[in-house]
Amino acid sequence: METLKQKALDYTLGILPKDESLLFEAMLEDNDEARHSLTEAQEDCARIGLSAQPKSLGKEVKQRILENCQPSLNFDPFLESKPIQNLRTTFSRTTDRYTGGGGCVTLRNINDARLQDEINRLYNDLITLSPLVAGDSDAAAGDMASLHSMLKGIPSFSQSIDSLLTNPISKDKEGDGAQSVYRSLLSSMPSLSFFSDRLNGKSYSMGDVRRLFYLCRDQLKIMRASFDDIDPNRLVEDEKLRLHSAGLLQTKWWGAEHAYFSAQGKVRCGHFFDGPVTERCVEFAEYDANMYCLANLLSPRSSNGEFHMELIKDAVPNCILAIARAETTKGRHDELDQIVNGIKSKSTSLQNDHILWELIEESMLRAHQHSTLSELKKASLFGCHRLENSSYLWFAWPAIENSQGGAVA
Amino acid sequence: MLKIENDIWEKIRDGDSLAFEQLYDGFAGAMFSLSLEILGDRWEAEEVIQDIFAVLWRKPEAYSPKKGKFSSWLLVLTRNRSIDRYRSRKRRLDRGETDEILQSRPDQANKDGAEKATASDEREHLNRAFSNLPPEQRKIIELSYFKGMNQQEIAEKLNLSLGTVKSRTRLGIEKLRNSLSTLRL
């Protein structure tokens, strides 16, 4: 009996060896004493659990959790649409899977010295900011003094981006460096600057601190994956093999508020698969930047302020589809269609939106190890499609072969 | 705190979103407090709670009344998922990974989960029960419950035999059970 109680306790605490756990579980089927011991051990452990210092959860956590109860949007019509049917027939996985790092340049080779200095400064400010918004920070516990002091002591991120984007960064002058600069300034940075501005003001919530934490973490990784000399020590870690699960993206996007400059949107999820998406931090950073580009293109065009972000695996074999979907007017959809097809008007108002899509295209060339965009487009590896009153943007990423379950970063 | 009965699970299993909300209102705070105590990180603790509620809604059969009381199962699941994250973070630190957040985070090994309890009547009750335990039993329960160390690791850390660790754990928990038997769950 004592042995059984010990086993039940160890099982409850998760320290019973795997083989013994399986035997114990089998015992639970028809052994009343084993069941009784387990119930007793669980109640003992639960009581200890109640000794934790009471802390309250924010309202936004409840909102996020209750979203589970809302019916998931039906993505089947999109998955059965012509472009995705075409993708099913054309998609094939390359032998050597791309694991990121291809869009990286050396910051000191950027010709514009002011750009170099400003990017370095932004990176260092974000390194200082990160621990101030982490889950164990004073700000996460409701004390904003250190965070406010830091934010007031540096130029605002939004002003910095505006200033750096005043003049186009010339591809002729900067070569591939232009893409790295734009990826660093236009993917997660606009949302990051929105939340840091809001936290620096008077009207903010605990959810904003959490959002800024995720944005900071992503932005730093995107910058390291864009410039190999900005933080070489941390880049070494980012380049190591380590699976990143779709759960990391779902946690971040689920119920989130997203901002692209002055446009804000509420994100909805519901179809994220469970399992790894990328194999290295540098790959995750590139994937993440692409997801931000999708969100930035779609959120300002949503008719109702909401948009969906989804990761669907195996709807196309061996492929992970990143999909963004929003209700849009015909006019807004046509605008997206022009951006995706590279049709530029004389107006400069959509200039940054064209760059967002070009960032995805460049990344797709690397991911599919291809040299021509037209063939990738023809294969529907990325694109824009309208169904009823909704616009869908997507890109296809090669799945990891023989991947096992979810993994942590 | 709401007393969670098994019938709330039955309602959730049948797709009753009000029951799901009721469970959240009554019990998420206790689950979050436990997770935060173990992890010391608000965002990670929120993620643990978010994941558990998502599983509960989508796969309610993850629980079965055969597994004991619903409330106990929820707290044990919260504790085990939090410990998994804690261990994963510790492994990363042990490997010398240089994530900017991990780097700035002090090792929480010295943080005493049980001794920080002071607030409600229930917690005072718990605190008293803990402080009445012989220190050698209390230490082992803290290392096991809040730090997720297995008995071999505890034996090595405290320089004790495995048998001593096992018997002290069991004796400590039995004493706690006797002192806390009036505490509702």
Interface residues (C-beta under 8 A of the other chain):
Chain A: E2 K5 Q6 L9 D10 T12 L13 G14 I15 L28 R35 L38 T39 E40 A41 Q42 E43 D44 C45 A46 R47 I48 G49 L50 S51 A52 Q53 P54 K55 S56 L57 V61 K62 R64 I65 L66 N68 C69 I127 S130 P131 A134 G135 D136 A140 A141 R210 F213 Y214 R217 L220 N233 R234 E237 G247 T251 W254 V408
Chain B: S17 F20 E21 Y24 D25 A28 G29 A30 F32 S33 L34 L36 E37 L39 G40 D41 R42 W43 E44 A45 E46 E47 I49 Q50 D51 F53 A54 W57 R58 K66 K67 G68 K69 S71 S72 W73 L74 L75 V76 T78 R79 N80 I83 D84 S88 E97 T98 D99 E100 I101 S104 R105 G113 A114 K116 A117 T118 A119 S120 E122 R123 L126 N127 F130 I141 S144 Y145 G148 N150 Q151 K166 T169 R170 I173 L176 R177 L180 L183 L185
